């Protein structure tokens, strides 16, 4: 089966974190050489602002539906409403929740400690019979304090692969945003559980 893991620049945050909204040197200067989440600023991508357009995220979702048997998409908590509106009603998806045990500090009164993950489980892998172990749709994993800003921890990638029922013998997995290399590193380990 064809599977995909998509961790795109989050809607409404792309230009600031990855593009011209704030340069790496500005972020570095602001954060004393490191971002406020303990990571180095992400690389600058000239087309990052494209990802601040909801239409670009809708295109991504429709491409995933058309080209993959199963997929996961990471997003910010306030992107969930948009993402659910992009998915046609006939397409079965779930919302899983990653709770970060070390949330990023922000100026908001309510601290955001979770990120939704949109999941399309491949046909034939939705039932527990013959699909291996059962996987929770919610997980608590500390965020990374090193590497790229926004990089997901290895356990997050493993959780996503487990939700998709990843089988290295029959599955091909595309990492659509390979910036940190976390997905490739987990795939190289095969099935661990």
Backbone as CSV, one residue per row, in Angstrom:
resi,resn,N_x,N_y,N_z,CA_x,CA_y,CA_z,C_x,C_y,C_z
1,UNK,0.840,-1.186,0.000,0.000,0.000,0.000,0.879,1.241,0.000
2,UNK,0.337,2.295,-0.543,1.037,3.586,-0.540,0.554,4.395,0.651
3,UNK,1.486,4.766,1.507,1.194,5.550,2.701,1.989,6.844,2.661
4,UNK,1.487,7.858,3.369,2.194,9.140,3.421,2.125,9.725,4.822
5,UNK,3.215,10.358,5.195,3.252,11.171,6.411,3.531,12.595,5.966
6,UNK,2.598,13.495,6.304,2.714,14.900,5.908,2.763,15.769,7.157
7,UNK,3.858,16.476,7.301,4.028,17.442,8.385,4.362,18.782,7.732
8,UNK,3.351,19.391,7.074,3.607,20.625,6.327,3.801,21.811,7.266
9,UNK,4.322,22.917,6.752,4.337,24.138,7.549,2.897,24.449,7.957
10,UNK,2.700,24.737,9.212,1.344,24.917,9.714,0.703,26.175,9.153
11,UNK,-0.555,26.037,8.799,-1.347,27.125,8.256,-1.314,28.319,9.212
12,UNK,-0.954,29.471,8.661,-0.883,30.690,9.463,0.451,30.911,10.151
13,UNK,1.380,29.973,10.007,2.672,30.079,10.678,3.856,29.898,9.717
14,UNK,3.581,29.550,8.486,4.633,29.155,7.548,5.617,30.271,7.253
15,UNK,5.131,31.450,6.908,6.039,32.549,6.549,6.894,32.962,7.735
16,UNK,6.315,32.934,8.921,7.076,33.337,10.109,8.188,32.356,10.417
17,UNK,7.869,31.040,10.356,8.861,30.044,10.763,9.784,29.588,9.649
18,UNK,9.315,29.645,8.401,10.112,29.078,7.313,10.397,30.035,6.168
19,UNK,9.851,31.232,6.223,9.994,32.125,5.078,10.371,33.530,5.458
20,UNK,9.897,34.467,4.661,10.272,35.856,4.807,9.579,36.609,5.922
21,UNK,8.631,35.971,6.622,7.946,36.655,7.711,8.909,37.091,8.793
22,UNK,9.903,36.298,9.059,10.962,36.626,9.997,12.181,35.830,9.574
23,UNK,13.266,36.489,9.354,14.459,35.791,8.884,15.074,34.955,10.002
24,UNK,15.896,33.982,9.613,16.605,33.188,10.616,17.431,34.070,11.530
25,UNK,18.073,35.101,10.963,18.891,35.968,11.809,18.026,36.753,12.785
26,UNK,16.821,37.166,12.361,15.921,37.859,13.282,15.462,36.914,14.392
27,UNK,15.093,35.670,13.998,14.686,34.705,15.016,15.844,34.411,15.946
28,UNK,17.036,34.241,15.359,18.204,33.933,16.156,18.518,35.074,17.120
29,UNK,18.442,36.297,16.628,18.703,37.459,17.469,17.675,37.537,18.592
30,UNK,16.412,37.319,18.226,15.340,37.368,19.217,15.530,36.297,20.274
31,UNK,15.972,35.119,19.860,16.015,33.973,20.753,17.408,33.630,21.256
32,UNK,18.341,34.552,21.135,19.685,34.303,21.639,20.391,33.185,20.906
33,UNK,20.140,33.030,19.594,20.803,32.003,18.802,20.013,30.721,18.680
34,UNK,18.947,30.605,19.452,18.090,29.422,19.383,16.649,29.888,19.440
35,UNK,15.749,29.066,18.941,14.344,29.437,18.993,13.834,29.282,20.415
36,UNK,12.633,29.799,20.687,12.099,29.726,22.044,11.700,28.311,22.433
37,UNK,11.788,27.362,21.531,11.458,25.986,21.880,12.722,25.137,22.020
38,UNK,13.877,25.776,22.093,15.115,25.049,22.316,15.698,24.434,21.061
39,UNK,15.220,24.826,19.907,15.719,24.271,18.662,16.298,25.380,17.806
40,UNK,17.087,24.979,16.808,17.607,25.998,15.912,16.511,26.410,14.949
41,UNK,16.535,27.649,14.493,15.514,28.072,13.541,15.534,27.188,12.302
42,UNK,14.366,27.017,11.716,14.253,26.196,10.515,14.904,26.895,9.334
43,UNK,15.211,26.109,8.310,15.757,26.674,7.082,14.740,27.604,6.436
44,UNK,15.244,28.589,5.712,14.385,29.532,5.013,13.997,28.945,3.654
45,UNK,12.702,28.903,3.379,12.192,28.415,2.101,11.458,29.553,1.404
46,UNK,11.857,29.909,0.189,11.267,31.055,-0.487,9.771,30.934,-0.755
47,UNK,9.257,29.708,-0.866,7.832,29.540,-1.130,7.031,29.201,0.129
48,UNK,7.601,29.455,1.300,6.925,29.120,2.558,5.575,29.806,2.692
49,UNK,5.467,31.040,2.238,4.209,31.780,2.385,3.052,31.094,1.669
50,UNK,3.339,30.254,0.665,2.273,29.505,-0.008,1.474,28.680,0.995
51,UNK,2.147,28.216,2.043,1.506,27.357,3.037,0.668,28.143,4.043
52,UNK,0.661,29.464,3.945,-0.245,30.261,4.769,-1.585,30.470,4.076
53,UNK,-1.739,29.900,2.886,-2.979,29.963,2.127,-3.754,28.660,2.365
54,UNK,-4.972,28.724,2.901,-5.751,27.493,3.130,-5.925,26.654,1.864
55,UNK,-5.966,27.283,0.699,-6.126,26.534,-0.547,-4.970,25.573,-0.783
56,UNK,-3.768,25.935,-0.371,-2.609,25.045,-0.541,-2.758,23.798,0.326
57,UNK,-3.293,23.971,1.523,-3.515,22.820,2.404,-4.649,21.939,1.872
58,UNK,-5.662,22.557,1.299,-6.736,21.771,0.694,-6.192,20.950,-0.482
59,UNK,-5.330,21.551,-1.296,-4.699,20.809,-2.392,-3.931,19.610,-1.862
60,UNK,-3.204,19.812,-0.772,-2.451,18.710,-0.167,-3.387,17.570,0.219
61,UNK,-4.470,17.898,0.910,-5.412,16.865,1.353,-5.985,16.110,0.155
62,UNK,-6.381,16.827,-0.873,-6.956,16.166,-2.051,-5.925,15.307,-2.779
63,UNK,-4.674,15.744,-2.803,-3.607,14.929,-3.389,-3.390,13.658,-2.566
64,UNK,-3.438,13.775,-1.254,-3.285,12.601,-0.393,-4.417,11.604,-0.627
65,UNK,-5.643,12.105,-0.715,-6.796,11.235,-0.943,-6.676,10.526,-2.292
66,UNK,-6.245,11.246,-3.308,-6.148,10.676,-4.661,-4.983,9.714,-4.841
67,UNK,-3.885,9.931,-4.128,-2.650,9.203,-4.419,-2.200,8.195,-3.367
68,UNK,-2.872,8.146,-2.223,-2.406,7.269,-1.142,-3.548,6.443,-0.566
69,UNK,-3.200,5.239,-0.123,-4.175,4.369,0.537,-4.418,4.808,1.972
70,UNK,-3.413,5.390,2.587,-3.517,5.888,3.955,-2.534,7.008,4.165
71,UNK,-2.856,7.892,5.112,-1.956,9.020,5.374,-2.223,9.606,6.750
72,UNK,-1.247,10.367,7.226,-1.411,11.216,8.411,-0.959,12.615,8.033
73,UNK,-1.618,13.600,8.625,-1.252,14.994,8.418,-1.186,15.665,9.780
74,UNK,-0.030,16.256,10.090,0.139,17.015,11.328,-0.360,18.436,11.104
75,UNK,-0.863,19.050,12.166,-1.350,20.423,12.059,-1.376,21.075,13.427
76,UNK,-1.543,22.383,13.426,-1.723,23.130,14.662,-3.169,22.981,15.131
77,UNK,-3.384,23.188,16.417,-4.726,23.008,16.978,-5.782,23.862,16.277
78,UNK,-5.423,25.052,15.849,-6.410,25.932,15.229,-6.571,25.687,13.726
79,UNK,-5.888,24.692,13.191,-6.045,24.316,11.782,-7.065,23.198,11.581
80,UNK,-7.505,22.561,12.648,-8.368,21.383,12.539,-9.675,21.684,11.803
81,UNK,-10.315,22.785,12.115,-11.580,23.123,11.453,-11.394,23.200,9.932
82,UNK,-10.304,23.866,9.513,-10.031,23.962,8.073,-9.814,22.580,7.469
83,UNK,-8.960,21.787,8.086,-8.638,20.483,7.518,-9.859,19.583,7.394
84,UNK,-10.717,19.577,8.390,-11.909,18.735,8.296,-12.817,19.194,7.159
85,UNK,-12.833,20.488,6.878,-13.668,20.981,5.774,-13.094,20.597,4.408
86,UNK,-11.824,20.266,4.344,-11.186,19.888,3.080,-11.485,18.445,2.675
87,UNK,-11.896,17.625,3.621,-12.074,16.191,3.378,-13.523,15.919,2.964
88,UNK,-13.730,15.344,1.785,-15.103,14.978,1.386,-15.713,14.009,2.397
89,UNK,-17.004,14.134,2.628,-17.702,13.304,3.624,-17.518,11.808,3.401
90,UNK,-17.386,11.380,2.160,-17.284,9.948,1.860,-15.916,9.361,2.231
91,UNK,-14.938,10.210,2.519,-13.588,9.741,2.837,-13.475,9.547,4.354
92,UNK,-13.241,8.303,4.790,-13.150,8.044,6.228,-11.822,8.538,6.813
93,UNK,-11.918,9.467,7.740,-10.732,9.957,8.447,-11.025,9.973,9.945
94,UNK,-9.958,10.005,10.694,-10.037,10.136,12.156,-9.165,11.302,12.563
95,UNK,-9.441,11.831,13.738,-8.572,12.829,14.332,-7.910,12.182,15.532
96,UNK,-6.594,12.121,15.489,-5.816,11.613,16.612,-5.165,12.819,17.305
97,UNK,-4.749,12.628,18.535,-4.218,13.740,19.318,-2.840,13.398,19.870
98,UNK,-1.873,14.260,19.562,-0.543,14.184,20.166,-0.497,15.225,21.274
99,UNK,-0.357,14.761,22.509,-0.190,15.662,23.643,1.296,15.793,23.913
100,UNK,1.766,17.042,23.882,3.185,17.331,24.102,3.396,17.545,25.591
101,UNK,4.262,16.754,26.184,4.493,16.883,27.623,5.350,18.093,27.955
102,UNK,5.951,18.717,26.952,6.737,19.941,27.141,6.287,20.944,26.083
103,UNK,5.137,21.591,26.291,4.633,22.492,25.249,5.536,23.693,25.038
104,UNK,5.460,24.246,23.824,6.219,25.453,23.510,5.616,26.627,24.275
105,UNK,6.445,27.455,24.875,5.910,28.631,25.553,5.340,29.610,24.523
106,UNK,4.320,30.329,24.942,3.748,31.340,24.064,3.162,32.445,24.923
107,UNK,2.651,33.461,24.272,2.053,34.566,24.998,0.581,34.350,25.276
108,UNK,0.030,33.204,24.910,-1.389,32.947,25.107,-1.686,32.595,26.562
109,UNK,-2.873,32.973,27.014,-3.295,32.666,28.377,-3.522,31.168,28.553
110,UNK,-4.083,30.517,27.519,-4.286,29.074,27.567,-3.148,28.414,26.802
111,UNK,-2.370,27.629,27.506,-1.209,26.973,26.904,-1.661,25.797,26.044
112,UNK,-1.224,25.770,24.802,-1.563,24.686,23.892,-0.641,23.504,24.129
113,UNK,-1.214,22.367,24.517,-0.404,21.187,24.806,-0.661,20.030,23.851
114,UNK,-1.490,20.267,22.825,-1.775,19.164,21.910,-1.731,19.632,20.466
115,UNK,-1.567,18.637,19.582,-1.682,18.872,18.148,-2.547,17.769,17.562
116,UNK,-3.540,18.150,16.753,-4.331,17.139,16.065,-3.538,16.516,14.918
117,UNK,-3.852,15.278,14.631,-3.261,14.562,13.508,-4.428,13.925,12.744
118,UNK,-4.580,14.332,11.494,-5.625,13.764,10.648,-5.120,12.434,10.099
119,UNK,-5.918,11.387,10.252,-5.493,10.042,9.874,-6.513,9.403,8.935
120,UNK,-6.026,8.906,7.819,-6.837,8.038,6.963,-6.196,6.667,7.017
121,UNK,-6.864,5.769,7.704,-6.370,4.403,7.843,-6.708,3.651,6.564
122,UNK,-5.769,2.918,6.002,-6.048,2.195,4.757,-7.207,1.198,4.905
123,UNK,-7.937,1.005,3.817,-8.992,-0.013,3.800,-8.388,-1.353,4.207
124,UNK,-9.128,-2.106,4.969,-8.666,-3.416,5.425,-7.832,-3.356,6.692
125,UNK,-7.537,-2.158,7.173,-6.732,-2.030,8.391,-7.491,-1.289,9.499
126,UNK,-8.770,-1.073,9.315,-9.550,-0.345,10.316,-10.035,-1.257,11.436
127,UNK,-10.199,-2.553,11.134,-10.645,-3.508,12.149,-9.455,-4.053,12.912
128,UNK,-9.706,-4.504,14.134,-8.617,-5.070,14.932,-8.273,-6.491,14.489
129,UNK,-9.199,-7.158,13.826,-8.948,-8.538,13.398,-7.905,-8.583,12.286
130,UNK,-6.833,-9.281,12.522,-5.802,-9.472,11.515,-4.963,-8.252,11.221
131,UNK,-5.132,-7.176,11.999,-4.396,-5.943,11.714,-3.288,-5.695,12.724
132,UNK,-2.921,-6.705,13.492,-1.872,-6.503,14.487,-2.421,-5.863,15.743
133,UNK,-1.560,-5.214,16.480,-1.959,-4.635,17.758,-2.882,-3.439,17.580
134,UNK,-3.657,-3.158,18.612,-4.500,-1.967,18.617,-3.641,-0.774,19.023
135,UNK,-3.945,0.380,18.454,-3.161,1.592,18.693,-4.108,2.678,19.181
136,UNK,-3.725,3.390,20.207,-4.538,4.483,20.737,-4.526,5.669,19.778
137,UNK,-5.637,6.398,19.744,-5.703,7.588,18.896,-5.242,8.844,19.632
138,UNK,-4.654,8.638,20.781,-4.095,9.734,21.561,-2.797,9.242,22.194
139,UNK,-1.803,10.124,22.223,-0.507,9.724,22.757,0.143,10.923,23.442
140,UNK,0.934,10.646,24.480,1.707,11.693,25.169,3.184,11.439,24.881
141,UNK,3.797,12.377,24.167,5.201,12.249,23.792,5.852,13.614,23.952
142,UNK,6.998,13.696,24.619,7.675,14.996,24.722,8.099,15.498,23.348
143,UNK,7.998,16.785,23.144,8.495,17.372,21.904,10.011,17.385,21.950
144,UNK,10.633,17.520,20.789,12.090,17.581,20.712,12.584,18.930,21.208
145,UNK,13.714,18.930,21.868,14.345,20.173,22.287,15.613,20.450,21.504
146,UNK,15.811,19.696,20.449,16.975,19.926,19.603,16.597,19.583,18.173
147,UNK,17.373,20.033,17.231,17.062,19.787,15.834,16.297,20.944,15.237
148,UNK,15.481,20.683,14.224,14.708,21.713,13.555,13.524,22.144,14.408
149,UNK,13.187,23.406,14.325,11.941,23.870,14.930,10.802,23.133,14.243
150,UNK,9.910,22.543,15.015,8.780,21.820,14.453,9.041,20.354,14.151
151,UNK,10.286,19.897,14.326,10.596,18.480,14.063,9.837,17.604,15.056
152,UNK,9.315,16.507,14.547,8.589,15.575,15.402,9.558,14.559,16.000
153,UNK,9.283,14.145,17.245,10.151,13.142,17.876,9.976,11.771,17.214
154,UNK,10.984,10.916,17.333,10.894,9.580,16.733,9.644,8.811,17.177
155,UNK,9.266,8.934,18.442,8.085,8.203,18.925,6.805,8.678,18.237
156,UNK,6.744,9.943,17.842,5.580,10.457,17.108,5.479,9.755,15.754
157,UNK,6.604,9.645,15.070,6.613,8.979,13.769,6.209,7.523,13.912
158,UNK,6.727,6.843,14.918,6.386,5.433,15.147,4.891,5.292,15.421
159,UNK,4.321,6.207,16.213,2.882,6.194,16.506,2.065,6.333,15.210
160,UNK,2.488,7.263,14.350,1.794,7.456,13.069,1.870,6.196,12.213
161,UNK,3.034,5.593,12.133,3.194,4.358,11.364,2.324,3.245,11.935
162,UNK,2.254,3.165,13.258,1.421,2.150,13.894,-0.059,2.384,13.598
163,UNK,-0.505,3.647,13.617,-1.913,3.928,13.301,-2.249,3.509,11.870
164,UNK,-1.286,3.663,10.967,-1.494,3.283,9.566,-1.367,1.779,9.338
165,UNK,-0.943,1.037,10.379,-0.749,-0.398,10.235,0.445,-0.728,9.361
166,UNK,1.474,0.098,9.414,2.658,-0.043,8.568,3.225,-1.458,8.577
167,UNK,3.415,-1.989,7.387,4.030,-3.293,7.179,5.156,-3.096,6.162
168,UNK,6.419,-3.197,6.587,7.527,-2.916,5.672,7.606,-3.861,4.478
169,UNK,6.945,-4.992,4.554,6.974,-5.953,3.454,6.086,-5.488,2.295
170,UNK,4.966,-4.868,2.602,4.007,-4.529,1.546,3.764,-3.024,1.383
171,UNK,4.291,-2.212,2.285,3.987,-0.778,2.253,5.154,0.059,1.762
172,UNK,4.805,1.114,1.077,5.740,2.160,0.667,5.271,3.427,1.388
173,UNK,6.185,4.099,2.086,5.825,5.306,2.838,6.580,6.497,2.269
174,UNK,5.836,7.535,1.934,6.434,8.781,1.466,6.392,9.805,2.588
175,UNK,7.539,10.381,2.883,7.640,11.497,3.817,7.565,12.755,2.958
176,UNK,6.427,13.427,2.986,6.209,14.539,2.068,6.928,15.818,2.477
177,UNK,7.392,15.894,3.721,8.126,17.067,4.208,9.309,16.553,5.031
178,UNK,10.381,16.116,4.361,11.450,15.372,5.024,12.502,16.208,5.766
179,UNK,12.188,17.429,6.106,13.175,18.349,6.688,14.091,17.775,7.746
180,UNK,13.555,17.151,8.782,14.395,16.691,9.889,14.967,15.298,9.673
181,UNK,14.389,14.524,8.770,14.840,13.154,8.549,14.280,12.152,9.543
182,UNK,13.350,12.579,10.415,12.821,11.703,11.462,12.051,10.516,10.891
183,UNK,11.266,10.747,9.854,10.483,9.657,9.283,11.404,8.607,8.658
184,UNK,12.387,9.052,7.896,13.326,8.112,7.268,14.060,7.283,8.320
185,UNK,14.430,7.912,9.425,15.136,7.193,10.482,14.257,6.110,11.098
186,UNK,12.990,6.402,11.307,12.090,5.398,11.868,11.799,4.279,10.874
187,UNK,11.636,4.645,9.605,11.385,3.624,8.592,12.564,2.658,8.467
188,UNK,13.762,3.163,8.658,14.957,2.321,8.565,14.992,1.257,9.656
189,UNK,14.223,1.475,10.738,14.207,0.513,11.829,13.203,-0.611,11.615
190,UNK,12.307,-0.466,10.640,11.298,-1.500,10.390,10.251,-1.523,11.475
191,UNK,9.632,-2.660,11.678,8.581,-2.797,12.680,9.216,-3.141,14.011
192,UNK,8.921,-2.335,15.030,9.538,-2.540,16.338,8.610,-3.215,17.327
193,UNK,7.302,-3.198,17.058,6.362,-3.769,18.038,5.726,-5.035,17.527
